[in-house]
């Protein structure tokens, strides 16, 4: 079932909607990180003087330049760490479009799904970003303690988070928030496994940036496959 969902999603990866959402998400991410770099350098230049006098050393004229270089390097490091979660948040604002494109091609018999309000999307995206960053920062301790198994812990933890987020995002369009939670509980094991499959590319540079779009497509298929099975009522009957 998971492989079926993945195969169908990959078959549509060249869809113009997929490309547009990916470009929008990456573009906004780059703008945000570039703005962060500019603010860092500007702030350092404003806070630190151009020259500084130190005892026994004398006047140093390169303090602000050195601090600016250090600030840029810090932003670059943070950009590597934050690129994927930040891109996920921005891309998340447009994932409704990905799900709509999948349903238009593969499930044309379904009525239009409910659109998620922007305020809800922003709140959910911010909560997801905080959760992902917080859990992974806390997980650094675990990664150090179980270094040989660190990749597997990373995939399992992020697989759980990704599966939970993407399934919820897709299901809420058809079942509402309470119905989506109930469906997530019904199919928890399958959702976690599918999320882990989505987490594998997170460790591959560049490819990891496609995870939000691919994840939305995969979980749209997975939702309909699961809810049309014996453990869930049909998507057609549950659609509102």
Secondary structure, 3 states (H helix, E strand, C coil): CHHHHHHHHHHCCCCHHHHHHHHHHHHHHHHHHHHHHHHHHHHHHHHCCCCEEECCCEEECCHHHHHHHHHHHHHHHHHHHHHHHHHHHHHHCCHHHHHHHHHHHHCCCCCCCCCCCHHHHHHHHHHHHHHHHHHHHHHHHHHHHCHHHHHHHHHHHHHHHHHHHHHHHHHHHHHHHHHHHHHHHHCHHHHHHHHHHHHHHHHCCCHHHHHHHHHHHHHHHHHHHHHCCCCCCCHHHHCC
